[in-house]
Amino acid sequence: MERATPHTLGSVLLTDTRRHPDHMTRGDHVTHYTEFCYHPYNDPSIGFNSAKRRNTSGCCGAGWHDNQDYVMLRDHVTKTRDQVTSRGYSLTTFEERPREGVLKKRGKPVDYDLVLASRAAAAAAAKETTNYCEIGGEHEVERESLVQDEEVMSEEGVESCSEFMQSITASFIRFIFETDSPPFRRVLWFLFWVTCCGYAGSNIKAAFTQYFSYDTASQLSFIQSLRGELTMPAITICNMNKYRKSWLNETKNLAVLKYEMENTWGEDVLADMNMSITDEDHENAKKLLVINLEKDGKHGITDMFYEVVFDEENLLEELEVKGGGNYTDEEKETILKKHFTEINTELGICYTFNADGKKRVKRTGNDFGATFTININQAEYAETQESAGIKVMLHHFKEPPLIKEYGLAIPPGSEAYISTRTLQLNNLREPYFNCTDRKLRTTDYYSVVACTLECHANILDEECQCKQSHMPLDTITNCSLYTHHTCTEKAIKKIHNGSYADRIKDCWCIDACKDTYYEYSLSRAQFPPINAAKNMLKVNNSEYSTISDLRENFIRLHVYFETLAIENVDKVPAYTTMNLLGDVGGNLGLFIGANVATLAELIDYLARRVHSWVR
């Protein structure tokens, strides 16, 4: 492009029939009067006040000097009509006005010569009419640079912020930027917009706060077993009496009795009974491991289980058939150990039915579960035992039972019915919930109980250099009776009262991500009823001779499923991403009239502005 001779900048007044560019002067008319002004380096900050415009030596000239120049200018502008129209703009009818005509703009007189339709029209007209401007003046510019700037502006169509706000999809923002509207109306719309933005912002903040709180809800569903059967829970049964009286009264076990009495009644009571613990007792206690004492002093499996029935099958029937009811304890023990596993618990030796998880139930109801007739043998209860009966706990067969804390207590003379249902819990992982499925040192099946027992074993190992008999980790030595009495019991109390809270926290015994529970309901009746008791006395060759004896010693326990459906509880986000988007979009749409398209428009506008500035 040829470089033009330096010249005084020309000025063309125009009318924007659509909206105001922010960088142009605004006027009062039925349409919006602005001015288009050429000036050095195309700096929008120059030439927009009336005083400078009236200065012929300033950026904007005072107009054409004679009518002939005006007519020539008009003819040249007319030739550009098609070009301007092809760019998507329109050109209004030219108005010939006397040179001395004055338009009041913000109360100040402004000369004008020509009324055009748009900024692009003004740019095109100015390019064609530059040579008709007055030559002279102090400010000069190179035409080539000026034309390039105007071409970028017109071809890319990057509107000003004011123009953009008047066309954005947000409903009423354009009313704030309508310059032909009365100021009072625009102020009202602005205040309304601020109020809506404040209320919408408050709601959106609350929505984000709720979203990042990561609350969860429970979603319940029922899953019917495809094979129509469920795995029977492991059933752990403990006699509340830890050591048999006859065993404690043996001379070699006198130290055990004294320790038990001191734990139960205290030193003062023991002294009043002239049974204080001597140094010899302490020395003997150091040689006795608690785990061995519990095995020696336990209630035997053959003594406890009088009858066992599973799914309408008497598991001891083969003994009765084989011996006509006459069989040895060894033969009975052999049969019972096929179905029960002996385990150490806080209550001593207990017995777990279905410890391998192989027994399955195909029907519901107490006739198709497991039934146990149990003899607690109160005559063998130690003097230190303060309650009689059994404790029962249902649990997953891979999970150790904390029966002292969670077991159900059933007194003698009761027929207990425990109806259960399987519950599977599926927790969410972080950030919603802190859960784990990690493997433990003693088992690949993670549970809070197993993790807690490992944790307590490690603490006792550090404090007492041994562990309690029911705790896992075979690498740690079992405590002697003396250490159990002088150290581990005190350490366990400290664990329960929170003295080792930091160390327990380091064990990281959090909830499992997937866990199986057995919910249950318990009901009881008297056992045995009078007539049944009479029959039991006839066929029972034991030491019991009265109905009272039977009711003081026998318990019948039924465990069965109330449904074969698995109750599945899934933890789900209480407030999802879609909830957040819905609330944010709803507030923006309801109070501001904005939506995703509005955001896209804003991004597009900013991108075009940046691109135009870079070029």
Backbone torsions as a table, in degrees:
resi	resn	phi	psi	omega
1	MET	NA	136.2	-178.3
2	GLU	-71.9	144.2	178.4
3	ARG	-84.3	132.3	-177.5
4	ALA	-86.4	160.2	175.9
5	THR	-67.5	135.2	178.0
6	PRO	-53.7	141.0	-175.8
7	HIS	-149.5	163.3	173.7
8	THR	-68.6	141.0	-176.0
9	LEU	-65.2	138.3	175.7
10	GLY	-92.7	158.4	-178.6
11	SER	-125.9	135.2	177.5
12	VAL	-130.2	124.6	175.2
13	LEU	-84.7	144.1	-179.9
14	LEU	-142.0	165.5	176.5
15	THR	-118.1	124.8	175.5
16	ASP	-96.3	111.7	-174.2
17	THR	-82.4	-5.1	-176.7
18	ARG	-107.3	-59.1	-177.2
19	ARG	-161.9	166.5	-177.3
20	HIS	-91.6	131.5	163.6
21	PRO	-71.4	143.3	-175.8
22	ASP	-62.9	-31.6	-172.5
23	HIS	-88.3	7.5	179.4
24	MET	-109.1	152.8	178.9
25	THR	-71.3	142.0	-177.1
26	ARG	-108.4	152.4	-178.5
27	GLY	-133.8	-177.3	-178.2
28	ASP	-113.2	116.6	-180.0
29	HIS	-167.5	176.6	175.8
30	VAL	-65.4	-28.8	168.7
31	THR	-113.0	-177.1	-174.1
32	HIS	-97.7	110.6	-179.8
33	TYR	-84.1	129.9	174.2
34	THR	-135.3	175.0	176.7
35	GLU	-125.4	148.1	175.1
36	PHE	-111.6	127.5	-170.5
37	CYS	-135.3	128.1	171.1
38	TYR	-86.8	139.6	-178.1
39	HIS	-156.9	167.3	-176.6
40	PRO	-58.5	131.1	175.7
41	TYR	60.4	15.4	175.3
42	ASN	54.8	40.2	-178.7
43	ASP	-81.8	113.8	-175.3
44	PRO	-65.3	-12.3	-177.4
45	SER	-81.9	-5.1	-175.2
46	ILE	-102.1	136.7	165.2
47	GLY	87.7	18.7	-175.8
48	PHE	-104.3	4.5	172.6
49	ASN	-105.8	155.9	-171.9
50	SER	-62.8	-33.2	-178.1
51	ALA	-63.4	-44.8	178.8
52	LYS	-66.1	-35.5	-178.2
53	ARG	-63.9	-35.6	-178.0
54	ARG	-78.5	-8.3	178.8
55	ASN	-87.9	110.6	-175.5
56	THR	-66.4	-18.2	178.0
57	SER	-93.1	1.7	-179.6
58	GLY	-90.8	-161.6	-176.8
59	CYS	-64.2	-49.4	-176.3
60	CYS	-103.8	132.1	179.8
61	GLY	-76.3	172.5	-177.2
62	ALA	-90.3	5.1	178.7
63	GLY	118.4	-175.0	-179.5
64	TRP	-80.8	149.0	-172.6
65	HIS	-84.0	-23.6	178.3
66	ASP	-147.9	166.7	-175.6
67	ASN	-66.6	-31.2	-180.0
68	GLN	-62.8	-44.0	177.0
69	ASP	-62.3	-38.3	179.8
70	TYR	-62.4	-43.7	-179.9
71	VAL	-63.8	-41.4	178.6
72	MET	-64.3	-40.8	177.8
73	LEU	-61.3	-45.6	-179.3
74	ARG	-60.7	-41.6	179.8
75	ASP	-62.6	-41.5	179.5
76	HIS	-66.7	-38.4	178.8
77	VAL	-65.0	-38.0	179.4
78	THR	-59.5	-36.8	-178.9
79	LYS	-65.1	-21.2	-178.8
80	THR	-92.1	3.6	-176.2
81	ARG	-57.0	-48.3	-178.2
82	ASP	-62.1	-41.3	-179.8
83	GLN	-62.6	-44.6	-179.9
84	VAL	-64.0	-44.1	-179.2
85	THR	-62.2	-39.6	-178.8
86	SER	-64.5	-19.6	179.2
87	ARG	-89.7	7.4	175.5
88	GLY	92.9	12.1	178.7
89	TYR	-112.6	165.9	177.6
90	SER	-120.7	155.9	-177.6
91	LEU	-119.3	125.3	179.8
92	THR	-77.3	170.3	176.2
93	THR	-65.2	130.9	179.2
94	PHE	-67.4	143.1	177.5
95	GLU	-117.9	122.8	175.7
96	GLU	-85.4	118.7	-178.7
97	ARG	-123.0	148.0	176.9
98	PRO	-62.3	147.3	-174.9
99	ARG	-60.2	-32.4	-176.2
100	GLU	-84.3	2.4	178.7
101	GLY	-61.5	143.0	-176.5
102	VAL	-128.1	131.3	174.5
103	LEU	-105.3	126.8	179.5
104	LYS	-74.8	115.0	179.6
105	LYS	-121.0	110.0	-176.0
106	ARG	54.7	36.6	176.5
107	GLY	79.8	3.7	-178.5
108	LYS	-119.3	139.6	-179.8
109	PRO	-71.8	134.6	179.1
110	VAL	-131.2	125.3	175.8
111	ASP	-69.3	149.3	175.3
112	TYR	-147.3	160.2	-179.7
113	ASP	-130.7	-29.7	-172.3
114	LEU	-147.9	142.3	177.0
115	VAL	-110.9	119.8	179.5
116	LEU	-117.0	174.8	-172.6
117	ALA	-92.0	-25.5	-172.0
118	SER	-159.0	169.7	177.7
119	ARG	-61.5	-43.5	179.2
120	ALA	-61.7	-38.5	178.0
121	ALA	-63.5	-41.0	178.7
122	ALA	-63.8	-41.6	179.7
123	ALA	-63.2	-45.1	-180.0
124	ALA	-64.3	-42.2	179.9
125	ALA	-64.4	-41.1	-179.0
126	ALA	-64.2	-37.5	179.3
127	LYS	-62.2	-39.9	-176.1
128	GLU	-78.8	-19.4	-171.1
129	THR	-115.4	9.9	-176.5
130	THR	-58.3	-38.7	-176.2
131	ASN	-67.4	-13.7	-179.8
132	TYR	-91.7	-1.1	177.3
133	CYS	-76.3	159.1	-178.9
134	GLU	-66.9	137.5	178.4
135	ILE	-88.3	138.1	177.8
136	GLY	125.0	-175.5	178.8
137	GLY	101.0	173.3	-174.3
138	GLU	-90.7	-31.6	-174.6
139	HIS	-95.4	131.8	-178.6
140	GLU	-127.8	156.8	178.6
141	VAL	-148.6	153.5	176.4
142	GLU	-88.2	127.2	-173.5
143	ARG	-63.6	-35.1	-176.3
144	GLU	-62.1	-46.4	-179.9
145	SER	-63.7	-39.7	179.6
146	LEU	-63.9	-45.1	-178.7
147	VAL	-64.4	-38.6	179.3
148	GLN	-63.0	-42.2	179.2
149	ASP	-62.4	-41.4	-179.1
150	GLU	-69.7	-33.6	178.4
151	GLU	-65.4	-41.2	178.5
152	VAL	-61.5	-43.3	-178.4
153	MET	-64.5	-42.3	-174.4
154	SER	-80.5	-40.4	-175.4
155	GLU	-73.0	-41.0	-178.7
156	GLU	-80.1	-21.0	176.9
157	GLY	61.8	38.8	179.3
158	VAL	-81.5	100.6	-176.0
159	GLU	-74.5	165.8	179.2
160	SER	-75.8	172.1	179.6
161	CYS	-61.7	-40.9	179.8
162	SER	-62.2	-45.3	177.3
163	GLU	-61.2	-41.9	-179.0
164	PHE	-63.2	-42.1	-178.9
165	MET	-65.4	-27.7	179.3
166	GLN	-79.7	-13.5	-178.8
167	SER	-114.2	-4.8	-177.5
168	ILE	-67.1	152.6	-174.0
169	THR	-72.8	-15.8	174.8
170	ALA	-59.8	124.1	-161.2
171	SER	-52.0	-60.1	-166.8
172	PHE	-108.5	9.6	178.6
173	ILE	-64.7	-33.1	-178.1
174	ARG	-62.4	-27.3	179.7
175	PHE	-66.8	-27.2	178.9
176	ILE	-71.6	-28.8	-174.6
177	PHE	-103.0	5.4	176.4
178	GLU	-76.4	105.9	-175.2
179	THR	-75.1	-16.0	177.4
180	ASP	-84.8	-5.6	178.2
181	SER	-81.8	152.0	176.7
182	PRO	-61.6	144.0	-179.4
183	PRO	-56.0	-37.8	-178.8
184	PHE	-61.6	-40.2	179.1
185	ARG	-65.2	-41.7	-179.9
186	ARG	-66.1	-37.0	178.4
187	VAL	-65.8	-42.2	178.1
188	LEU	-60.9	-44.6	178.2
189	TRP	-63.1	-38.2	179.2
190	PHE	-64.2	-45.5	178.6
191	LEU	-62.9	-39.9	177.3
192	PHE	-62.8	-41.7	179.3
193	TRP	-63.9	-42.7	179.4
194	VAL	-63.3	-42.4	179.1
195	THR	-62.1	-45.6	179.7
196	CYS	-64.4	-40.8	178.8
197	CYS	-63.0	-41.1	179.6
198	GLY	-63.4	-45.0	-178.8
199	TYR	-68.2	-43.4	177.9
200	ALA	-63.5	-40.6	179.0
201	GLY	-62.6	-39.9	178.2
202	SER	-63.4	-43.2	178.9
203	ASN	-66.1	-40.2	-179.9
204	ILE	-66.9	-39.4	176.2
205	LYS	-60.5	-43.3	178.3
206	ALA	-62.4	-37.8	179.2
207	ALA	-64.4	-43.9	178.7
208	PHE	-67.7	-36.7	177.6
209	THR	-61.7	-44.3	178.9
210	GLN	-66.0	-38.6	-178.7
211	TYR	-63.8	-44.4	-176.4
212	PHE	-85.4	2.2	169.9
213	SER	-79.2	-17.6	175.4
214	TYR	56.0	45.4	175.4
215	ASP	-71.8	154.1	-179.9
216	THR	-122.8	158.8	174.5
217	ALA	-129.6	160.5	-179.3
218	SER	-101.8	132.4	178.7
219	GLN	-114.9	115.8	-172.9
220	LEU	-98.0	135.1	174.9
221	SER	-145.4	160.4	-179.8
222	PHE	-119.5	129.4	-178.1
223	ILE	-114.2	119.6	179.1
224	GLN	-83.6	131.2	179.2
225	SER	-62.4	130.2	-177.5
226	LEU	-64.6	-34.7	-179.3
227	ARG	-90.7	1.8	178.3
228	GLY	68.5	28.6	178.7
229	GLU	-149.8	156.0	-179.8
230	LEU	-130.0	152.9	175.3
231	THR	-71.8	129.9	177.5
232	MET	-66.8	137.0	176.2
233	PRO	-66.4	157.1	170.9
234	ALA	-70.6	134.6	-177.1
235	ILE	-118.8	109.4	179.8
236	THR	-98.9	128.1	-176.7
237	ILE	-123.2	127.9	-179.7
238	CYS	-124.6	137.1	166.4
239	ASN	-76.6	133.0	-177.2
240	MET	-64.3	-21.5	178.6
241	ASN	-86.6	123.4	-173.8
242	LYS	-81.5	-44.1	-178.2
243	TYR	-121.3	136.2	176.4
244	ARG	-68.7	141.7	-177.2
245	LYS	-61.1	-44.6	-178.5
246	SER	-61.5	-33.1	178.9
247	TRP	-73.7	-41.4	179.5
248	LEU	-64.3	-32.0	-176.3
249	ASN	-77.3	-7.6	174.0
250	GLU	-67.6	143.9	-173.8
251	THR	-58.7	-38.9	-176.8
252	LYS	-67.7	-18.6	-177.5
253	ASN	-106.4	14.0	-177.4
254	LEU	-62.3	-34.7	179.4
255	ALA	-63.3	-37.1	178.6
256	VAL	-62.5	-44.2	-179.9
257	LEU	-61.4	-44.1	-179.1
258	LYS	-63.3	-41.7	178.4
259	TYR	-63.6	-41.6	179.0
260	GLU	-64.0	-41.1	-179.9
261	MET	-67.5	-40.2	179.4
262	GLU	-66.2	-40.2	178.2
263	ASN	-63.3	-34.2	-175.6
264	THR	-86.5	-45.7	-171.3
265	TRP	-107.5	-22.4	-177.9
266	GLY	99.3	165.8	-175.9
267	GLU	-66.9	-36.6	-176.1
268	ASP	-63.6	-44.6	179.4
269	VAL	-63.5	-40.4	-180.0
270	LEU	-63.4	-37.7	178.7
271	ALA	-67.7	-39.1	178.3
272	ASP	-62.9	-28.2	179.9
273	MET	-90.2	5.9	-178.7
274	ASN	56.2	40.0	179.7
275	MET	-127.4	33.8	-179.8
276	SER	-61.1	148.7	-179.1
277	ILE	-76.5	125.7	-177.9
278	THR	-95.8	170.4	176.0
279	ASP	-61.8	-34.6	178.3
280	GLU	-64.0	-38.1	176.8
281	ASP	-63.0	-40.7	178.7
282	HIS	-63.1	-42.0	-179.5
283	GLU	-65.2	-40.8	177.7
284	ASN	-66.6	-37.5	-178.7
285	ALA	-65.8	-29.0	178.7
286	LYS	-67.4	-21.6	-178.0
287	LYS	-92.8	-10.4	-175.5
288	LEU	-102.3	122.3	175.5
289	LEU	-85.6	134.7	-177.8
290	VAL	-59.6	-39.1	-177.4
291	ILE	-61.1	-35.2	178.2
292	ASN	-74.8	-37.6	178.6
293	LEU	-62.6	-40.9	-179.6
294	GLU	-64.7	-36.1	178.6
295	LYS	-70.2	-39.3	-178.3
296	ASP	-72.3	-36.2	-174.3
297	GLY	-96.4	7.6	-174.2
298	LYS	-71.5	163.6	166.2
299	HIS	-82.3	120.2	-175.3
300	GLY	-67.5	155.8	-177.6
301	ILE	-64.3	-34.9	-179.7
302	THR	-72.6	-30.6	178.2
303	ASP	-73.5	-34.0	-174.7
304	MET	-79.7	-45.0	-169.3
305	PHE	-98.6	106.2	-179.3
306	TYR	-81.8	-36.6	-179.5
307	GLU	-152.2	139.9	178.8
308	VAL	-135.2	123.9	179.5
309	VAL	-128.2	134.9	176.5
310	PHE	-135.0	123.4	179.9
311	ASP	52.0	51.3	177.6
312	GLU	65.7	14.1	179.2
313	GLU	-114.8	123.4	176.9
314	ASN	-77.3	112.4	-175.0
315	LEU	-70.9	-14.4	177.0
316	LEU	-102.5	8.5	-175.6
317	GLU	-62.4	-37.0	-178.0
318	GLU	-62.7	-31.1	176.5
319	LEU	-69.1	-42.5	-179.3
320	GLU	-65.7	-38.6	178.4
321	VAL	-68.7	-43.5	-175.9
322	LYS	-64.6	-46.7	-174.1
323	GLY	-108.8	7.2	-178.7
324	GLY	62.0	30.3	-179.8
325	GLY	93.5	-9.0	178.3
326	ASN	-106.5	105.9	179.2
327	TYR	-146.1	156.4	-176.5
328	THR	-82.2	163.4	176.9
329	ASP	-63.3	-33.0	179.7
330	GLU	-65.2	-40.5	179.0
331	GLU	-67.0	-40.3	178.4
332	LYS	-66.7	-41.9	179.8
333	GLU	-62.1	-38.5	179.3
334	THR	-61.4	-43.0	179.4
335	ILE	-68.1	-45.8	-176.8
336	LEU	-64.1	-36.5	-178.8
337	LYS	-69.9	-11.5	172.9
338	LYS	-72.3	-23.5	-174.0
339	HIS	-115.9	-18.7	-178.4
340	PHE	-119.0	149.5	175.2
341	THR	-121.6	130.6	179.2
342	GLU	-81.0	127.3	-178.8
343	ILE	-133.7	155.4	174.4
344	ASN	-90.9	133.8	176.6
345	THR	-134.3	179.7	176.4
346	GLU	-64.2	-21.1	179.0
347	LEU	-94.0	8.1	-178.3
348	GLY	101.8	-147.4	-180.0
349	ILE	-80.3	127.4	177.3
350	CYS	-127.2	174.2	-176.7
351	TYR	-128.9	130.7	-178.4
352	THR	-110.6	122.3	175.5
353	PHE	-88.3	133.0	-178.9
354	ASN	66.1	44.9	179.7
355	ALA	-70.2	-17.5	178.8
356	ASP	-96.6	-4.7	176.9
357	GLY	70.9	22.1	-176.8
358	LYS	-92.4	-16.2	-178.2
359	LYS	-82.5	132.3	-177.1
360	ARG	-126.7	149.6	-177.3
361	VAL	-112.7	133.5	-177.3
362	LYS	-106.7	-14.0	-178.0
363	ARG	-138.2	161.8	-179.7
364	THR	-99.0	164.9	178.1
365	GLY	104.3	158.0	-174.2
366	ASN	-69.7	-17.1	178.0
367	ASP	-75.8	-17.0	-173.6
368	PHE	-118.4	18.9	174.1
369	GLY	-108.7	-141.8	179.1
370	ALA	-112.8	136.4	178.4
371	THR	-126.2	130.5	-178.9
372	PHE	-125.8	129.9	169.8
373	THR	-105.5	117.5	-167.5
374	ILE	-119.2	136.4	176.1
375	ASN	-108.3	113.2	-178.1
376	ILE	-84.0	-16.7	174.9
377	ASN	55.5	69.2	-176.8
378	GLN	-64.0	-20.0	178.5
379	ALA	-63.5	-22.1	179.9
380	GLU	-97.1	9.2	179.5
381	TYR	-73.8	135.6	178.9
382	ALA	-69.3	157.3	-179.9
383	GLU	-64.5	-23.8	-178.1
384	THR	-83.4	-9.7	-177.8
385	GLN	-78.9	125.5	-171.9
386	GLU	-103.4	-3.4	177.1
387	SER	-145.8	155.1	-176.9
388	ALA	-123.8	146.4	178.5
389	GLY	136.7	-158.9	178.7
390	ILE	-127.6	161.9	170.0
391	LYS	-119.3	137.2	-175.7
392	VAL	-127.6	140.4	176.6
393	MET	-140.7	133.6	173.7
394	LEU	-100.3	132.8	-176.9
395	HIS	-157.0	167.2	175.0
396	HIS	-64.6	141.2	-172.4
397	PHE	-65.2	-18.1	177.8
398	LYS	-94.4	-0.7	-176.5
399	GLU	-104.9	129.9	177.3
400	PRO	-70.2	144.7	-177.9
401	PRO	-87.7	131.2	168.1
402	LEU	-95.5	73.9	-167.6
403	ILE	-73.8	-26.2	178.9
404	LYS	-65.5	-38.1	-179.0
405	GLU	-85.5	-39.2	-168.9
406	TYR	-115.2	0.3	-177.8
407	GLY	-73.9	153.2	175.8
408	LEU	-88.7	128.5	178.5
409	ALA	-90.2	128.3	179.6
410	ILE	-126.4	121.4	-176.9
411	PRO	-79.2	162.9	175.8
412	PRO	-67.8	158.9	-178.0
413	GLY	77.9	18.4	-177.8
414	SER	-120.6	146.7	166.7
415	GLU	-112.2	109.6	-172.3
416	ALA	-101.9	138.1	177.8
417	TYR	-117.3	116.2	178.3
418	ILE	-113.0	106.1	175.1
419	SER	-94.9	134.1	-173.6
420	THR	-131.4	162.7	173.5
421	ARG	-143.7	149.4	-176.7
422	THR	-85.8	132.2	178.6
423	LEU	-124.4	124.3	176.5
424	GLN	-109.7	126.1	-177.7
425	LEU	-109.8	125.1	178.6
426	ASN	-115.5	106.2	-178.4
427	ASN	-86.9	154.3	172.6
428	LEU	-81.7	150.8	176.7
429	ARG	-87.2	-178.3	179.3
430	GLU	-57.9	147.4	6.7
431	PRO	-88.3	-1.0	-175.2
432	TYR	-75.0	-37.8	-175.1
433	PHE	-151.9	144.0	-178.8
434	ASN	-97.3	99.9	-178.8
435	CYS	-133.7	169.6	-177.9
436	THR	-151.3	157.2	172.7
437	ASP	-126.2	24.9	-174.6
438	ARG	-66.6	157.9	177.3
439	LYS	-84.2	144.7	176.4
440	LEU	-97.9	171.6	-177.9
441	ARG	-68.9	-27.8	-175.4
442	THR	-107.1	-10.3	-178.4
443	THR	-157.5	152.1	175.8
444	ASP	-91.6	-1.4	177.7
445	TYR	-100.7	107.1	-176.9
446	TYR	-78.5	135.2	170.5
447	SER	-149.0	155.5	-179.7
448	VAL	-62.8	-37.9	-179.3
449	VAL	-63.3	-48.8	-179.4
450	ALA	-62.4	-41.4	179.1
451	CYS	-64.3	-41.6	-179.4
452	THR	-64.2	-41.6	179.4
453	LEU	-65.1	-40.4	175.8
454	GLU	-61.8	-42.0	-179.3
455	CYS	-62.8	-46.8	179.7
456	HIS	-64.2	-36.6	178.5
457	ALA	-62.7	-41.5	179.2
458	ASN	-66.2	-38.6	178.5
459	ILE	-65.3	-44.1	178.8
460	LEU	-65.1	-34.8	177.7
461	ASP	-63.0	-39.1	179.1
462	GLU	-72.2	-36.2	-175.7
463	GLU	-87.0	-38.7	-172.0
464	CYS	-122.6	-3.6	-178.6
465	GLN	61.0	31.3	175.3
466	CYS	-165.1	178.0	179.9
467	LYS	-136.1	164.4	176.5
468	GLN	-75.9	158.6	-170.8
469	SER	-65.1	-28.3	-177.1
470	HIS	-87.0	-2.7	-177.4
471	MET	-87.9	149.7	179.8
472	PRO	-76.6	-165.8	-179.5
473	LEU	73.1	85.3	179.8
474	ASP	-67.1	-15.1	179.5
475	THR	-71.9	-14.5	179.2
476	ILE	-98.3	135.3	-178.3
477	THR	-67.5	141.8	174.2
478	ASN	-74.4	145.9	-175.7
479	CYS	-74.3	147.6	171.1
480	SER	-79.3	167.5	178.7
481	LEU	-61.0	-38.5	-179.3
482	TYR	-66.0	-48.2	180.0
483	THR	-65.3	-37.4	178.4
484	HIS	-60.6	-40.1	-177.0
485	HIS	-76.6	-38.1	-172.8
486	THR	-94.6	-17.9	-174.0
487	CYS	-130.7	-57.8	-170.0
488	THR	-65.3	-38.0	179.7
489	GLU	-64.0	-37.7	177.8
490	LYS	-69.2	-38.9	179.2
491	ALA	-66.3	-38.4	178.1
492	ILE	-63.3	-39.0	177.1
493	LYS	-63.1	-38.9	177.6
494	LYS	-65.8	-36.6	177.3
495	ILE	-61.5	-45.0	-176.7
496	HIS	-72.0	-29.0	179.6
497	ASN	-91.2	4.9	171.9
498	GLY	92.1	10.7	-178.6
499	SER	-66.8	-26.5	179.7
500	TYR	-108.5	34.2	-174.2
501	ALA	-58.7	-42.7	-178.5
502	ASP	-65.4	-39.7	-179.6
503	ARG	-70.9	-35.8	176.9
504	ILE	-67.9	-36.5	177.3
505	LYS	-62.3	-36.1	178.7
506	ASP	-66.5	-21.4	178.5
507	CYS	-70.1	-21.2	176.2
508	TRP	56.2	50.4	178.2
509	CYS	-89.0	72.3	179.7
510	ILE	-90.2	174.5	-178.6
511	ASP	-64.1	151.5	175.3
512	ALA	-77.1	146.7	178.1
513	CYS	-69.3	-30.6	175.1
514	LYS	-132.8	128.4	-177.2
515	ASP	-145.2	154.6	179.7
516	THR	-118.8	126.8	178.0
517	TYR	-121.3	162.7	174.0
518	TYR	-125.2	106.2	175.3
519	GLU	-82.3	148.1	-173.2
520	TYR	-147.5	164.2	169.8
521	SER	-132.0	145.2	-174.3
522	LEU	-121.7	133.3	172.4
523	SER	-135.8	155.1	-175.3
524	ARG	-137.6	153.7	172.6
525	ALA	-137.5	168.8	179.3
526	GLN	-76.1	141.8	179.6
527	PHE	-144.8	139.5	-10.1
528	PRO	-84.2	156.0	172.2
529	PRO	-66.9	164.4	-170.0
530	ILE	-57.5	-52.1	-176.1
531	ASN	-65.3	-40.7	177.5
532	ALA	-65.4	-34.6	178.6
533	ALA	-64.2	-38.8	178.2
534	LYS	-61.9	-42.6	178.8
535	ASN	-65.4	-38.6	178.5
536	MET	-63.4	-37.3	179.9
537	LEU	-67.7	-30.6	-179.4
538	LYS	-71.8	-40.6	-175.0
539	VAL	-93.4	-11.1	-176.9
540	ASN	-95.1	120.1	-178.7
541	ASN	-94.1	22.0	-177.3
542	SER	-83.2	-169.6	-178.3
543	GLU	-78.2	-5.6	-176.4
544	TYR	-82.8	133.0	-175.6
545	SER	-125.9	-9.5	-178.0
546	THR	-129.9	162.1	176.2
547	ILE	-62.2	-36.4	178.2
548	SER	-61.0	-40.1	177.6
549	ASP	-60.5	-42.3	-180.0
550	LEU	-63.8	-43.9	-177.2
551	ARG	-71.7	-22.4	177.6
552	GLU	-81.5	-11.5	-173.1
553	ASN	-126.9	-24.1	-172.6
554	PHE	-102.7	144.9	175.1
555	ILE	-136.0	137.0	172.1
556	ARG	-113.7	130.5	-174.5
557	LEU	-124.5	128.0	175.4
558	HIS	-114.1	130.2	174.8
559	VAL	-126.9	125.2	-174.9
560	TYR	-155.2	163.5	177.6
561	PHE	-87.8	137.0	173.6
562	GLU	-88.9	-17.2	175.3
563	THR	-155.3	150.1	176.9
564	LEU	-94.3	3.9	176.6
565	ALA	-85.5	141.1	177.2
566	ILE	-89.4	125.8	177.8
567	GLU	-83.6	107.7	-174.8
568	ASN	-99.9	121.2	-179.5
569	VAL	-114.0	110.9	178.8
570	ASP	-103.2	127.1	172.5
571	LYS	-80.0	126.3	-178.9
572	VAL	-126.7	156.5	176.8
573	PRO	-59.8	130.0	177.8
574	ALA	-70.9	-24.8	-178.6
575	TYR	-138.7	104.7	-172.9
576	THR	-88.2	174.4	177.1
577	THR	-62.5	-38.3	178.1
578	MET	-66.4	-36.3	174.0
579	ASN	-60.6	-42.6	179.7
580	LEU	-63.1	-48.1	179.9
581	LEU	-62.3	-38.3	179.1
582	GLY	-64.2	-43.2	-179.6
583	ASP	-69.9	-42.0	178.7
584	VAL	-64.2	-48.4	179.6
585	GLY	-63.9	-37.8	179.0
586	GLY	-64.4	-43.2	179.0
587	ASN	-67.8	-41.9	178.2
588	LEU	-64.3	-42.7	-178.8
589	GLY	-70.0	-40.9	-175.5
590	LEU	-73.6	-41.5	-172.5
591	PHE	-100.2	-25.0	-177.3
592	ILE	-119.1	-18.8	-177.0
593	GLY	77.3	18.9	-178.6
594	ALA	-98.6	157.1	177.8
595	ASN	-151.6	-167.8	-179.5
596	VAL	-63.0	-36.4	179.0
597	ALA	-61.9	-35.4	177.3
598	THR	-63.2	-42.5	177.7
599	LEU	-63.5	-41.8	179.1
600	ALA	-63.5	-40.3	178.0
601	GLU	-61.8	-43.0	-179.6
602	LEU	-63.5	-43.7	179.2
603	ILE	-63.6	-42.3	179.5
604	ASP	-62.6	-42.0	-179.4
605	TYR	-64.9	-46.1	179.7
606	LEU	-62.8	-39.4	179.1
607	ALA	-63.3	-41.6	-180.0
608	ARG	-68.3	-36.9	178.0
609	ARG	-64.5	-45.0	179.9
610	VAL	-62.8	-40.5	-179.3
611	HIS	-63.8	-39.8	-179.9
612	SER	-68.6	-36.7	178.1
613	TRP	-67.2	-39.9	-179.8
614	VAL	-63.6	-40.9	179.5
615	ARG	-70.7	NA	NA
